[in-house]
Amino acid sequence: MKVNTMAEMLANGQTPEVLFWVGCAGSFDQRAQKITKAFATILNKVGINYAILGKEEACTGDPARRAGNEFLFQMMAYQNIQILNGYGIKKIITTCPHCFNTFKNEYPELGGSYEVIHHTSFLQQLIDEGKIKLKEGGEFKGKKIVYHDSCYLGRSNNIYEAPRKVLEALDAELVEMKRCKSNGLCCGAGGAQMFKEDEPGNKRINTERTDEALATGAEFIASACPFCNTMMTDGVKNREKETEVAVLDIAEMIAASME
């Protein structure tokens, strides 16, 4: 895939409408790379003028701050802000709620103020504007889909409707877990838990959450966060249900259903 970097666009005297912030998971994790590709495919098809930072992109510092290393977080944040402000970036789209939350709510006090959009909100916007055209009777038509709320998207930023509206556009049957929306249960990866061993307990939190999703009888578990995707995928594998239930990001579902 040919995706322009900010440096390349600037060298050609061009300015993109938006910066697509890929994030650590989207760059390095093999599973999350598929989400990145799916979202880039959508942007290309719709004709959005966008760029990425490429090698100039560093971690937002979210896991460092959540794990208690405030010094490392601020160092990373200042480095990113210098690069973003240097390019005069105004609008950022991210496929990761952790990056989204950090840019939107934590960077402004360090001098980085941007319009930040999560990819589910952006997809909803594109569908509402009629820019995304979905196939009649796509592969999700009539299928049962359950959506898992990401903590940083839901409780932290009150985004509950956009992902659901995007899924409804697929003409599928959207079902809910008992604990959903503001009462949703964390997948177990937030707060830098993704990168450390579990604390002692009698059940892993991602298994608990996956069991709730499987209980709905859905064929697809939709997520909007690379961390949630990993945790739910592990939960499905743990329950040996990977042949019956697929865990997909909303962007992957839309990319597969576009005309």
Buried (B, 14 or more C-beta within 10 A) or exposed (E): EEBBBBBEBBEEEEBBEBBBBBBBBBBEBEEBBBBBBBBBBBBEBBEBEBBBBBEBBBBBBBBBBBBEBEEBBBBBBBBBBEBBEEBEBEBBBBBBBBBBBBBBEBBEEBEBBBEBBBBBBBBBBBBEEEBBEBBEEBEBBEBBBBBBBBBBBBBBBEBBEBBBBBBBBBBBBBBBBEBBBEEBBBBBBBBBBBEEEEEEEEEBBBBBBBBBBBEBEBBBBBBBBBBBBBBBBBBBEBBEBEEEBBBBBBBBBBBBBBE
